[in-house]
């Protein structure tokens, strides 16, 4: 697939339903074919593949693998089971990986595991999630890249009906006072004792099982087959009391997707961050993106170490206020891993008095940053510690 014209960037404030409809309509009239690329302020990017003015596919965001699995599970759960029996060598090539979501659908259709109608439902569900996230982002930039010779698409999605549906979903979300809640975050119990006292034993056990910081609201919506707005609204009193909170959680890629590392990704400098706070991720992302560094963030230390062993970063940020693991213990695990022990580790804290001078050497971190993070401090720490390590 080759792009035939240079892209251009336009900023759109308040990118809500009416402006989405206007933009997509302006592409439908000339039957635009190519890529429509949206970028939010925090660097999150979504890509729409357009064919003759209609949507052929959409991808991007923070959880592409979760989103793909979730929508296949909703409309064709048997396809996931069949997919596990496939020879992984089918997937382990650069051409397949570069557009793996769409290529998986093509493979499943080709093998007659999915029919056109089901594929349409699944892809439509994916597009709805992405349009909802775009609406939450509010302000975005967009690029257009035309393509004169695209492959034949699996489906065509008309934009007008789906934008109307997403706008109605967004109005329900706002009406339930959930504007500041992201469905891409996972509920986690913060005060087990108090929650146990305020609920029945049966309810508490169910909540304990589900609200583990690993299942996002969208995941739970599909797993439980419940209305996403009603389900999240039910959690609101617990959010307000601080008994439950929403936390960032990492994507869950297919094993073959983790093992395959394209050469371009190997050459790009990488920064790793372990935190449960979205603002910390945003602050670091907004700084490193201009330096051509790729940021990978995790809320669980074990997954971060596993990822680092496969994708060695140049620098690691660890938030001292992680609830799932002691930050000092996590640093120790990094330092005991032979391939990772020379990587500089920067500790992030909200209280400098928690750190003793001797902790630097005894624990193994080389620098400390205090919240809220400021770009000049981040840049200084990045330059000092990466350069001294190299």
C-alpha positions as CSV (number, residue, x, y, z in Angstrom):
1,X,0.0,0.0,0.0
2,X,1.5,3.3,-1.0
3,X,0.6,6.8,0.1
4,X,0.3,9.2,-2.8
5,X,0.3,12.6,-1.2
6,X,1.8,14.4,1.8
7,X,-0.2,14.5,5.0
8,X,-1.4,17.8,6.6
9,X,-2.3,18.5,10.2
10,X,-5.5,20.3,11.4
11,X,-6.5,21.0,15.0
12,X,-10.1,20.4,15.9
13,X,-11.3,21.6,19.3
14,X,-14.4,20.1,20.9
15,X,-14.4,17.1,18.5
16,X,-17.9,16.0,19.3
17,X,-20.6,14.3,17.2
18,X,-21.6,17.2,15.0
19,X,-18.0,18.0,14.1
20,X,-17.2,14.3,13.5
21,X,-20.2,14.0,11.2
22,X,-19.1,17.1,9.3
23,X,-15.6,15.9,8.8
24,X,-16.5,12.4,7.7
25,X,-19.2,13.8,5.3
26,X,-16.6,16.1,3.8
27,X,-14.6,12.9,2.9
28,X,-17.6,10.9,1.7
29,X,-18.6,13.4,-1.1
30,X,-15.2,13.1,-2.9
31,X,-15.1,9.4,-2.1
32,X,-11.8,9.8,-0.2
33,X,-9.6,6.7,0.1
34,X,-6.7,6.6,2.5
35,X,-5.8,7.1,6.1
36,X,-7.4,9.6,8.6
37,X,-5.1,9.9,11.6
38,X,-6.2,11.5,14.8
39,X,-3.8,12.5,17.6
40,X,-4.9,13.6,21.1
41,X,-3.0,16.1,23.3
42,X,-1.4,13.2,25.3
43,X,0.0,11.6,22.1
44,X,-2.7,8.9,21.8
45,X,-3.3,8.1,18.1
46,X,-6.2,6.6,16.2
47,X,-6.2,5.6,12.5
48,X,-9.2,5.2,10.3
49,X,-8.8,3.4,7.0
50,X,-11.2,5.0,4.5
51,X,-12.5,3.5,1.2
52,X,-14.5,5.6,-1.1
53,X,-15.6,7.9,1.7
54,X,-16.6,5.1,4.1
55,X,-14.8,3.4,7.0
56,X,-13.1,0.1,6.2
57,X,-11.4,-0.2,9.6
58,X,-10.1,1.7,12.6
59,X,-7.3,1.1,15.0
60,X,-5.1,2.8,17.6
61,X,-5.7,3.9,21.1
62,X,-4.3,2.4,24.3
63,X,-5.7,-1.2,24.2
64,X,-5.9,-2.4,20.6
65,X,-5.5,-6.1,21.6
66,X,-8.1,-5.9,24.4
67,X,-10.5,-4.1,22.0
68,X,-10.0,-6.7,19.2
69,X,-10.5,-9.7,21.6
70,X,-13.4,-8.0,23.4
71,X,-15.4,-7.4,20.2
72,X,-14.7,-10.8,18.7
73,X,-15.7,-12.4,22.1
74,X,-19.0,-10.5,21.9
75,X,-20.0,-11.6,18.4
76,X,-18.0,-14.7,17.6
77,X,-16.4,-16.3,20.8
78,X,-15.7,-19.5,18.9
79,X,-13.3,-17.6,16.6
80,X,-10.9,-16.9,19.5
81,X,-10.8,-20.6,20.4
82,X,-10.1,-21.6,16.9
83,X,-7.4,-18.9,16.5
84,X,-5.5,-20.5,19.4
85,X,-5.0,-23.7,17.4
86,X,-3.4,-21.9,14.4
87,X,0.3,-22.3,13.8
88,X,2.0,-19.2,15.2
89,X,4.4,-19.1,12.3
90,X,1.6,-17.7,10.2
91,X,1.8,-14.5,12.2
92,X,5.5,-14.2,12.7
93,X,6.4,-12.0,9.7
94,X,6.7,-8.3,9.4
95,X,4.0,-7.9,6.7
96,X,1.4,-9.6,8.9
97,X,2.4,-7.8,12.1
98,X,2.4,-4.3,10.5
99,X,-1.4,-4.5,10.2
100,X,-2.2,-7.5,12.4
101,X,-5.8,-6.6,13.4
102,X,-7.1,-6.3,9.9
103,X,-5.0,-9.3,8.7
104,X,-6.4,-11.5,11.4
105,X,-9.9,-10.6,10.3
106,X,-8.9,-11.4,6.6
107,X,-7.5,-14.7,7.7
108,X,-10.6,-15.7,9.7
109,X,-12.8,-14.7,6.8
110,X,-10.6,-16.6,4.3
111,X,-10.8,-19.7,6.5
112,X,-14.6,-19.3,6.7
113,X,-14.5,-18.9,10.5
114,X,-16.1,-15.5,10.2
115,X,-18.7,-14.5,7.7
116,X,-19.2,-11.0,6.3
117,X,-22.2,-10.1,8.5
118,X,-20.4,-11.1,11.7
119,X,-17.2,-9.4,10.6
120,X,-19.2,-6.2,10.0
121,X,-20.6,-6.3,13.5
122,X,-17.2,-6.8,15.1
123,X,-15.5,-4.0,13.1
124,X,-18.5,-1.8,13.8
125,X,-18.1,-2.4,17.5
126,X,-14.4,-1.5,17.3
127,X,-15.2,1.7,15.4
128,X,-17.8,2.7,18.0
129,X,-15.3,2.3,20.9
130,X,-12.7,4.4,19.0
131,X,-15.2,7.2,18.2
132,X,-16.3,7.2,21.9
133,X,-12.7,7.6,22.9
134,X,-12.2,10.4,20.3
135,X,-15.2,12.2,21.8
136,X,-13.7,11.9,25.3
137,X,-10.5,13.3,24.0
138,X,-12.4,16.5,23.0
139,X,-9.5,18.2,21.2
140,X,-7.5,16.4,18.5
141,X,-5.3,17.0,15.5
142,X,-5.9,15.1,12.3
143,X,-3.8,14.2,9.3
144,X,-5.0,12.9,6.0
145,X,-3.0,10.6,3.8
146,X,-4.5,9.6,0.5
147,X,-4.0,6.2,-1.1
148,X,-4.9,5.6,-4.7
149,X,-4.4,1.8,-4.7
150,X,-5.8,0.3,-1.5
151,X,-6.6,-3.4,-1.0
152,X,-10.2,-4.4,-1.3
153,X,-11.9,-3.9,2.1
154,X,-13.7,-6.6,4.1
155,X,-16.5,-4.2,5.0
156,X,-17.9,-0.7,4.4
157,X,-19.2,1.2,7.4
158,X,-21.4,4.3,6.7
159,X,-20.3,7.0,9.1
160,X,-23.6,8.9,9.8
161,X,-25.5,6.2,11.7
162,X,-22.5,5.1,13.8
163,X,-21.7,8.7,14.8
164,X,-25.3,9.2,15.9
165,X,-25.2,6.1,18.0
166,X,-21.8,7.0,19.7
167,X,-23.1,10.5,20.4
168,X,-26.2,9.0,22.1
169,X,-23.9,6.8,24.1
170,X,-21.8,9.8,25.1
171,X,-24.9,11.7,26.2
172,X,-25.9,8.7,28.4
173,X,-22.4,8.6,29.9
174,X,-22.5,12.3,30.7
175,X,-26.1,12.0,32.1
176,X,-24.8,9.4,34.5
177,X,-22.2,11.8,35.7
178,X,-19.3,9.7,34.3
179,X,-17.6,12.4,32.3
180,X,-14.3,12.0,34.2
181,X,-14.4,8.2,34.1
182,X,-12.6,6.3,31.3
183,X,-14.1,3.0,30.3
184,X,-10.6,1.9,29.4
185,X,-9.6,1.9,33.0
186,X,-10.0,-1.0,35.4
187,X,-11.8,-0.7,38.8
188,X,-9.7,-1.8,41.8
189,X,-10.7,-2.0,45.5
190,X,-8.7,0.3,47.7
191,X,-10.4,-0.2,51.0
192,X,-11.3,-3.8,51.4
193,X,-12.4,-3.7,55.0
194,X,-14.7,-0.7,54.6
195,X,-16.2,-2.1,51.4
196,X,-16.8,-5.4,53.1
197,X,-18.7,-3.6,55.9
198,X,-20.9,-1.7,53.5
199,X,-21.9,-4.6,51.3
200,X,-23.3,-8.1,51.8
201,X,-20.8,-10.9,52.0
202,X,-21.9,-12.2,48.6
203,X,-21.7,-8.8,46.9
204,X,-18.3,-8.2,48.4
205,X,-16.9,-11.5,47.1
206,X,-18.2,-10.8,43.6
207,X,-16.7,-7.3,43.7
208,X,-13.4,-8.7,45.0
209,X,-13.3,-11.1,42.1
210,X,-14.2,-8.6,39.4
211,X,-12.6,-5.3,40.6
212,X,-9.0,-6.6,40.6
213,X,-7.3,-3.8,38.5
214,X,-7.0,-6.1,35.5
215,X,-10.5,-6.0,33.9
216,X,-11.4,-2.6,32.3
217,X,-14.9,-1.3,32.5
218,X,-15.3,-2.3,28.8
219,X,-14.0,-5.8,29.5
220,X,-16.5,-6.2,32.4
221,X,-19.3,-4.9,30.2
222,X,-18.8,-7.7,27.7
223,X,-17.9,-10.4,30.3
224,X,-21.1,-9.7,32.4
225,X,-23.3,-8.7,29.4
226,X,-24.5,-5.6,31.3
227,X,-25.3,-2.1,30.1
228,X,-22.0,-0.2,30.4
229,X,-23.5,3.0,31.7
230,X,-25.7,1.3,34.3
231,X,-22.9,-0.9,35.5
232,X,-20.4,2.0,35.8
233,X,-23.0,4.3,37.4
234,X,-23.5,1.6,40.1
235,X,-19.9,2.0,41.0
236,X,-20.1,5.8,41.5
237,X,-20.9,5.8,45.2
238,X,-17.9,3.6,45.8
239,X,-15.7,5.9,43.7
240,X,-16.9,8.9,45.7
241,X,-16.1,7.2,49.0
242,X,-12.6,6.1,47.9
243,X,-13.5,2.4,48.3
244,X,-12.9,1.7,44.6
245,X,-10.9,3.6,42.1
246,X,-10.2,3.3,38.4
247,X,-6.6,2.5,37.5
248,X,-4.6,2.3,34.3
249,X,-4.0,-1.2,33.1
250,X,-1.8,-2.4,30.3
251,X,-2.9,-4.0,27.0
252,X,-2.8,-7.9,26.7
253,X,-1.1,-8.6,23.4
254,X,-1.2,-12.0,21.7
255,X,2.0,-14.0,22.6
256,X,3.2,-14.0,19.0
257,X,2.7,-10.2,18.9
258,X,5.0,-9.7,21.9
259,X,7.7,-12.0,20.6
260,X,7.9,-10.3,17.2
261,X,9.9,-7.1,17.3
262,X,10.1,-5.1,14.1
263,X,13.5,-3.7,13.4
264,X,12.2,-0.1,13.5
265,X,11.0,-0.7,17.0
266,X,14.3,-2.2,18.1
267,X,16.1,0.9,16.9
268,X,13.8,3.4,18.6
269,X,14.9,4.4,22.1
270,X,12.5,3.1,24.8
271,X,11.5,4.4,28.2
272,X,9.6,2.2,30.7
273,X,7.2,3.5,33.4
274,X,5.5,1.6,36.2
275,X,2.7,3.6,37.7
276,X,-1.0,3.5,38.4
277,X,-1.6,7.2,37.8
278,X,-2.7,8.4,34.4
279,X,-1.3,11.9,35.0
280,X,2.2,10.5,35.5
281,X,2.0,8.6,32.2
282,X,0.7,11.7,30.4
283,X,3.5,14.0,31.8
284,X,6.3,11.5,30.8
285,X,4.7,10.8,27.4
286,X,4.4,14.5,26.6
287,X,8.1,14.9,27.3
288,X,9.6,11.8,25.7
289,X,7.6,12.0,22.4
290,X,9.5,15.1,21.3
291,X,12.8,13.2,21.9
292,X,11.8,10.3,19.7
293,X,11.5,7.9,22.6
294,X,8.7,5.4,22.9
295,X,7.0,5.1,26.3
296,X,5.6,1.8,27.6
297,X,3.7,2.0,30.8
298,X,2.5,-0.7,33.2
299,X,0.6,-0.8,36.5
300,X,2.0,-4.2,37.4
301,X,5.7,-4.8,38.2
302,X,5.8,-8.4,37.0
303,X,4.5,-7.5,33.6
304,X,6.9,-4.6,33.4
305,X,9.9,-6.8,34.1
306,X,8.7,-9.4,31.6
307,X,8.3,-6.7,28.9
308,X,11.7,-5.1,29.7
309,X,13.4,-8.5,29.2
310,X,12.0,-8.6,25.7
311,X,12.3,-4.9,24.9
312,X,15.2,-3.5,26.8
313,X,14.5,0.2,27.7
314,X,17.1,3.0,28.1
315,X,15.5,4.3,31.3
316,X,12.9,3.2,33.8
317,X,10.6,5.3,35.9
318,X,9.0,3.7,39.0
319,X,6.3,5.4,41.0
320,X,6.8,5.0,44.7
321,X,3.0,5.1,45.2
322,X,2.1,1.8,43.5
323,X,-0.3,-0.3,45.5
324,X,0.3,-3.7,43.9
325,X,4.0,-3.9,44.9
326,X,6.6,-2.2,47.1
327,X,8.6,0.2,44.8
328,X,11.9,-0.7,46.5
329,X,11.2,-4.4,46.1
330,X,10.5,-3.8,42.4
331,X,13.7,-1.9,41.9
332,X,15.6,-4.8,43.6
333,X,14.0,-7.2,41.1
334,X,15.2,-5.1,38.2
335,X,18.7,-5.0,39.6
336,X,18.8,-8.7,40.2
337,X,17.8,-9.4,36.5
338,X,21.1,-9.7,34.7
339,X,20.0,-8.1,31.4
340,X,18.4,-5.1,33.2
341,X,20.7,-4.3,36.1
342,X,22.6,-1.6,34.3
343,X,19.5,0.4,33.3
344,X,19.1,3.7,35.2
345,X,16.0,3.8,37.4
346,X,14.3,7.1,38.4
347,X,12.0,7.0,41.4
348,X,8.9,9.2,41.3
349,X,7.3,10.3,44.6
350,X,4.8,12.7,46.0
351,X,6.8,13.1,49.3
352,X,10.6,13.6,49.3
353,X,10.7,13.0,53.1
354,X,9.9,9.3,52.5
355,X,13.3,8.9,50.9
356,X,16.6,8.7,52.9
357,X,19.9,9.7,51.3
358,X,21.3,6.2,51.7
359,X,18.4,4.8,49.8
360,X,19.9,5.8,46.5
361,X,22.8,3.4,46.8
362,X,21.2,0.7,48.9
363,X,18.0,0.4,46.8
364,X,19.5,1.2,43.4
365,X,17.8,4.2,41.9
366,X,19.9,7.0,40.5
367,X,17.5,10.0,40.7
368,X,14.2,11.2,42.2
369,X,11.4,13.3,40.7
370,X,8.6,14.8,42.7
371,X,5.0,15.0,41.6
372,X,3.5,16.9,39.9
373,X,6.1,16.2,37.2
374,X,7.4,19.2,35.2
375,X,8.9,19.0,31.8
376,X,12.2,20.8,32.5
377,X,12.9,18.4,35.5
378,X,12.0,15.4,33.3
379,X,14.3,16.6,30.5
380,X,17.2,17.2,32.8
381,X,16.8,13.8,34.4
382,X,16.5,12.1,31.1
383,X,19.5,13.8,29.6
384,X,21.7,13.2,32.7
385,X,20.9,9.6,33.3
386,X,20.6,8.3,29.7
387,X,23.7,10.1,28.6
388,X,25.7,8.9,31.6
389,X,24.6,5.4,31.0
390,X,25.5,5.4,27.4
